[in-house]
Amino acid sequence: MNKRRRILLSILVVSIIFLGLLRQQSSLAAVAKFGQNLNIGTNLGLVQKRRPRVGIQIGHYKAIEQPEELKNIRYSTGAQVGKITEVEINIAVAKMLRDMLEARGIIVDMLPATVPKNYNADVFISIHADASLDKKRRGYKSAYFTPVRNNKDKLLKAKIDESYFYFMGLPDDDANVSGAMLEYYSFNKNRFKHAISKKTAGIIVEIGYISNSRDLQLIKDPVNPAYALKVGIVKYLKAQGLLN
């Protein structure tokens, strides 16, 4: 009889333990599901922020592939001085910038001269390098679309300009901002389908003059301009609460 009681008691204890484990698993599953519904991690309830997205347009790259609505700029292939082309500078800086941003956990889209229809991101930056017959002309400049499309472009420009001037030491070439920059086609959603969303913060930058030996020395190594642009973009994303 005592042996039978011990067996029954053992079965009862195992059953209680088994039921306890089932309840624990059920509770954990419920917590996990609740966290997923609220986009909250189960580890201390920390909010899982979405990764910010940045579009980097390589100025003039594959311009010949522009759609019919932009056929007039299919042969806008960028500046060239000797064997140095603007496009090769733009490509090198864009790739380096992409690597630096991705290292921060940012999603990056590399875009040619043609922008996808109504492209949407947290930041859009079009990278260009300038040239002039006046070989003494040098400096950096940037612009957002006029008239202003949103309340983000100005802040993005301010953050990137501040960073670029600080790290690159180039003079301000704002006096030579052209109408083509202020009415840049990739920002002109009212006129073109292949343009960024009005909600996307966007600027076009001219990182320096390939026709000026001092500027060229600074921008031909993509690390320097890419880092300056990266810092500005990161500062903007942080100011918008999109990056820690």
C-alpha positions in Angstrom: 0.0 0.0 0.0 2.8 2.4 0.9 4.4 1.6 -2.5 1.2 2.3 -4.3 0.9 5.7 -2.5 4.4 6.6 -3.5 3.7 5.8 -7.1 0.5 7.9 -7.1 2.3 10.7 -5.3 5.1 10.7 -7.9 2.6 10.8 -10.7 0.8 13.8 -9.0 4.1 15.7 -8.6 5.1 15.1 -12.2 1.7 16.3 -13.4 1.8 19.5 -11.3 5.3 20.3 -12.7 4.1 19.6 -16.3 1.1 21.8 -15.9 3.3 24.6 -14.5 5.6 24.4 -17.5 2.7 24.6 -19.9 1.3 27.7 -18.1 4.8 29.3 -18.2 5.1 28.7 -22.0 1.7 30.0 -22.6 2.5 33.2 -20.6 5.7 33.8 -22.5 3.9 33.3 -25.8 1.3 35.8 -24.7 3.9 38.3 -23.7 5.8 37.9 -26.9 2.6 38.3 -29.0 1.7 41.4 -27.0 5.1 42.9 -27.5 4.9 42.2 -31.3 1.6 43.9 -31.5 3.0 47.1 -29.8 6.4 46.8 -31.5 7.9 46.4 -28.1 10.8 44.0 -27.3 10.3 41.4 -24.5 13.7 42.4 -23.1 12.8 45.1 -20.5 10.1 46.4 -22.8 12.4 48.5 -25.0 10.9 50.0 -28.1 12.2 48.6 -31.3 12.7 51.6 -33.6 12.5 51.1 -37.4 15.7 51.6 -39.2 15.9 55.0 -41.0 16.3 55.0 -44.8 18.6 57.2 -46.9 18.6 57.5 -50.6 22.0 58.5 -52.2 21.7 59.7 -55.8 24.9 59.5 -57.8 24.8 62.7 -59.9 24.7 62.1 -63.7 25.2 58.4 -63.3 23.4 56.5 -66.1 21.9 59.8 -67.3 21.3 58.2 -70.7 18.7 56.0 -69.1 16.4 58.9 -68.1 12.7 58.2 -68.9 10.9 60.0 -71.6 9.7 62.8 -69.4 13.4 63.7 -68.7 14.8 63.0 -72.1 16.2 66.5 -72.3 18.8 65.7 -69.7 19.8 62.3 -71.0 23.1 63.7 -72.2 23.8 65.7 -69.0 26.8 63.5 -68.1 28.5 65.9 -65.7 31.8 67.8 -65.7 35.1 66.6 -66.9 38.6 68.1 -66.5 41.3 66.3 -68.3 40.9 62.6 -67.4 39.0 63.4 -64.2 35.2 63.1 -64.5 32.6 64.2 -62.1 30.8 60.9 -62.2 33.7 58.9 -61.0 34.1 61.3 -58.1 30.4 61.1 -57.3 30.4 57.3 -57.5 33.4 56.9 -55.1 31.9 59.3 -52.5 28.5 57.8 -52.7 29.8 54.3 -52.1 31.9 55.4 -49.2 29.0 57.3 -47.7 26.8 54.2 -48.1 29.3 52.0 -46.2 29.5 54.5 -43.4 25.7 54.9 -43.1 25.1 51.1 -43.2 27.7 50.7 -40.4 25.3 52.8 -38.3 22.4 50.5 -39.1 20.8 52.8 -41.7 19.2 51.4 -44.8 20.7 52.9 -47.9 19.4 53.0 -51.5 22.0 53.7 -54.2 20.2 55.6 -57.0 21.3 56.6 -60.5 20.3 59.9 -62.2 16.8 58.5 -62.6 14.8 58.5 -59.3 12.0 55.9 -58.8 8.5 57.4 -59.0 7.5 59.1 -55.8 10.6 57.8 -54.0 10.2 57.9 -50.3 12.9 57.9 -47.6 13.9 59.8 -44.5 16.7 61.5 -46.3 17.6 62.0 -50.0 20.9 63.4 -51.0 22.1 64.0 -54.6 25.9 64.1 -54.8 27.6 66.2 -57.4 31.0 67.9 -58.0 31.4 71.2 -59.9 33.7 72.6 -62.5 34.4 76.1 -63.8 36.5 77.8 -66.5 37.8 79.9 -63.6 40.3 77.5 -62.0 40.5 79.7 -59.0 36.8 79.2 -58.1 36.4 76.7 -55.3 34.1 75.7 -52.5 31.0 73.8 -51.4 27.4 74.6 -51.9 24.0 72.9 -51.5 20.3 73.6 -52.1 16.9 72.4 -51.5 13.9 72.9 -53.8 12.3 76.3 -54.2 9.5 76.8 -53.3 10.0 74.8 -50.1 8.3 71.4 -50.3 8.2 70.6 -46.5 9.6 71.7 -43.1 12.5 69.2 -43.2 14.6 70.3 -46.1 16.0 73.4 -44.4 17.1 71.4 -41.3 18.7 68.7 -43.4 20.7 71.4 -45.3 21.7 73.1 -42.1 23.0 69.9 -40.5 24.9 68.7 -43.6 26.4 72.2 -44.4 27.6 72.7 -40.8 29.3 69.3 -40.9 30.8 69.7 -44.4 32.3 73.1 -43.7 33.7 71.9 -40.4 35.4 68.8 -41.6 36.4 69.8 -45.1 37.4 73.4 -44.5 36.1 74.5 -47.9 34.8 78.0 -48.5 31.1 78.7 -48.9 30.2 78.8 -52.6 26.5 79.7 -52.0 26.7 82.7 -54.3 27.0 80.3 -57.2 24.0 78.1 -56.4 22.3 77.8 -59.8 18.6 77.7 -60.8 19.1 74.1 -61.8 19.9 73.3 -58.2 17.0 75.3 -56.7 14.6 73.6 -59.2 16.4 70.2 -59.3 14.3 67.8 -61.3 14.5 65.0 -58.7 12.6 67.3 -56.2 10.1 68.5 -58.7 7.1 66.2 -57.9 4.6 68.6 -59.5 6.3 68.3 -62.9 7.9 64.9 -63.0 6.7 61.4 -61.9 10.3 60.3 -61.4 10.9 62.5 -58.3 11.0 62.1 -54.6 8.0 62.3 -52.3 7.2 65.8 -51.0 7.5 64.3 -47.5 11.1 63.2 -48.1 13.8 65.6 -46.9 16.1 66.2 -49.8 19.1 68.3 -50.8 21.6 68.5 -53.7 25.2 69.1 -52.8 28.2 70.2 -54.9 31.1 68.8 -52.9 33.8 70.9 -54.5 35.4 71.9 -57.8 37.3 69.3 -59.8 38.6 72.2 -61.8 40.4 73.6 -58.8 43.5 71.8 -57.7 43.0 72.4 -54.0 39.4 71.2 -54.0 40.2 68.2 -56.1 42.9 67.2 -53.7 40.3 67.2 -50.9 37.5 65.4 -52.7 39.4 62.8 -54.8 39.8 60.7 -51.6 36.2 59.8 -51.0 36.7 59.2 -47.2 36.9 62.9 -46.4 33.7 64.2 -48.1 31.8 61.0 -47.3 32.6 61.3 -43.6 31.5 65.0 -43.6 28.2 64.1 -45.3 27.7 61.1 -43.0 28.0 63.2 -39.8 25.5 65.8 -41.1 23.0 63.1 -42.1 23.3 61.3 -38.7 22.9 64.7 -36.9 19.7 65.3 -38.9 18.3 61.8 -38.2 19.0 62.2 -34.5 17.3 65.6 -34.5 14.3 64.0 -36.0 14.3 61.2 -33.4 15.0 58.6 -36.1 18.4 57.5 -34.7 19.9 57.1 -31.3 
